[in-house]
Structures are given as structure tokens and as C-alpha cells.
Amino acid sequence: MKPKLKITTRDKEETNNLAGLLKKMDQIDYEYADAITDEIYKIQPFFLSVLLGYSYDVTREELDEIMKIYFVIWEYFRSNPNVRKQKVTEEQFNKIQKKNIWMLKYFEGESDENKKLNIYADNIRNLRSKSLLTSVLFRFDNRPILSKMRSDHKGPVLIGIKSFIECFESL
């Protein structure tokens, strides 16, 4: 039995909005990057610190691409009043990240393909930002720098991104 994943009208609208955001990120200049970095630092400093932490593990080109994704995530959530009022904490992030790592290990240990599909579907079914996560995954598959990224670097970055999406949704 194939898993059922409901795609709503809202999901479709968000997909169009996200396509525009992704195009915008490909055109950003230093002034935009500087201004948005300052805004993130003031409102969600831990979000920025995680992004900057990747600089130790990835190339400069990879970091530039990851930064654009983080900016898309910020643009997506920045108008949410709770995201502007409540800060994501390291403890909150680590709790969600551990859950995502556990799910991934469980997924990798499953040999039945149908069960794998169900695990994946169950994991994203309650995600309100399905379009955002899909856009991120699409970008990782289609941007040459990200698609060639070492898997031992790509995995932790993707888990961190998904974890932050869930953190922002939980505020």
C-alpha cells in the first residue's frame, strides 16, 4: 500500500512563492546578504550560528549555496510573529535534530521499500512546510555544487535544515 500524502492548495501556492524566493536568492548582492544576516542575528541568533558553523566543514562555494537556502528559510518564516518573538534555543534544536537522526537511522535499517516509503511519508506528513522542504531537497539535487557535495557533509546539513524548519514551525 502506497502512503497517502495530502498536497493542499496552500502547498501549491507556497511552491510558487518558493520558486520566486529561490530565484531571488540567486540574484542577491552583498548589501542584501549583509542586511539579512544582521536581521537574523538580532531575531534568531542561533539560526545564524548554525549556518556559520558549517564554514568549518564545507567549501566556500558550498557555504554560499547553503547560505542561500538558509536565507530562503528565513524569508519563508520571517513574517511569523512567533519567529520574531521567540528564539530557537540550542536545546530545542538538538532535541528535534536527535529525533531526525533517529528517524534517519531507523529508515536506513529498514529493508522493505514500502515500509521505507511509509516511514518517510509519516515523517513529513505533519510538516506544515512541505513545499519548503521539497524546495530545499530539489535545490540539493539540482545545484551542481550541492549535488556534488560529500555525503558526510550533505547529510548533517540537510538534517540541520529540516530541524530548523521544524523548530520555526513549533514556535
N, C-alpha and C positions, 0 to 999 in steps of 0.2 A: 504494500500500500504506500503510495507516494504521500509525503507530508503536504498539508494544505497551508499555504501562506497567503494571507489576505493582503492584497495590494489595494489601497484605498485611493480615492480621488485626491486626498491630501498628499499621499505618497507621490502620485503622478505630478502634482503641482510643484512639490518640493524638488522633484527631479529636474524640472525645467529651471527652477530658481538656482539649483546647484550647478547646472550646466553653465549658467551665466556667471556664477561665482568662480568656477574653475577657469573660465576664460579670463575673468578679471585678474586672477592670481598670476596668470601667465604674462600679464602686462604691467605688473606692479613695478614701481620705481623705489628708489631709496627713501624718498620722503614718506611714501605710504608705509613702507616697512618700518621706518623709524616711528611714525605716529602710532601705528597699530601695536607695535611692541611696547611703547610707553603705556598705551591704554591697557593692554593685557597685564603688564607689570603692576599697575595700580589696582586693577579689579580682581585678577586671578593670578597672583604671582607664582603659585606652584605649577600652574599650567605652563608658564614661560620657563620655569627652571627645568622641568622635564624636557621640554624642547631643546633647551641649551645643553642639557646633559648628553644628548645624542652626539654632540660635536666630538666627543672622545672616541666614539665607536664607528663613525661613518665618514665618508669623504666629504669635502666641501660641497661638491655637486649634489651628493645625496642629501646633505643637510639643507641645501637650498630648496630641493623638492619637498622634503619633509616639512620645512618651514611653511611652504605654500599650503600644504594640507592643514597644518595647524591654524593658519590664518583663515582658511575656509571654515574650519570647525568654529573658530571664534566668531566669524561673520554670521554663521548659522545661529549661534546661541547668544550673541551679544545683546540682543534686544529683550531677552528673557529677564524679567525683573529679579527673579531669584538668583540668576547667574551674576547679576550686578550687585546683589546684596550679600549673598553667602559665598564664602570662599571654599573651594575644594581643598581639603586637607590631605596631607601625605597619608594619614591613617585611612581615610575614606578611599583614596586612590589605591592604596596597597590591598585593601580588602577586596575591592572589585577586581583588581588585577589578579590576585590569587585565585579568585573564582574563575576568571577567564583562562588562566593557566591550567587549572584543574580540568576544566571542560575540554581544553585542547588535548591534554594528556589522555583523558577518557576517550575522546574522539579517535585519537591515533591508535588506541588499544583495541578499538572495535574493528572486527574483520568483515562483518556483514555490511554491504554497501547501503542497503535500505535502512538499516539502523543508523548508519553514519548520516544519511540524509535527514532522518528524524531528529537526531541529536543536533545537527546544525540548524534545522528549522525551529526546533524548540528553543534553541539559544537566541535566535534573533526574532522570534515571534512577538515577544513583548517589547522589543526595542521600538520606541516611537520614532526614531530617526533612521529607519531602514534605508531611505534614499541617501542619506549622508554616508552611512557605512558602505553602501553599494558604490557610491561615487569614489570613496577612498580606495576601495578594492579595485575598481576599474582603473583608477589612476596608477596604482601599483602594478597592474598588469600591462598598461599601455604606455607609460612613460619610459623610454629606453633606460634612463639612469636608474629608475626604481625597479624595473623588471630584471635588471642585471645585478641588483644588489645581492650581496651574500645572504643566504637564507638564515644564517645565525645572527645576522643583524636585522633582516627584514621581519622575522618573527616577533622579536621583542618590540620593535617599533609599532607593528600592527596591533599587538596586544595592548600596548600603551595607548594607542589612538582609540581603540574600541573601549578601553577602560575609561578614558576621559569623556567620551561620548556618553557613556552610562553615568558617570559622575555628574555631568551637567544635566542630564535628564532627571537625576534623583534630587536635584536642588529644588 
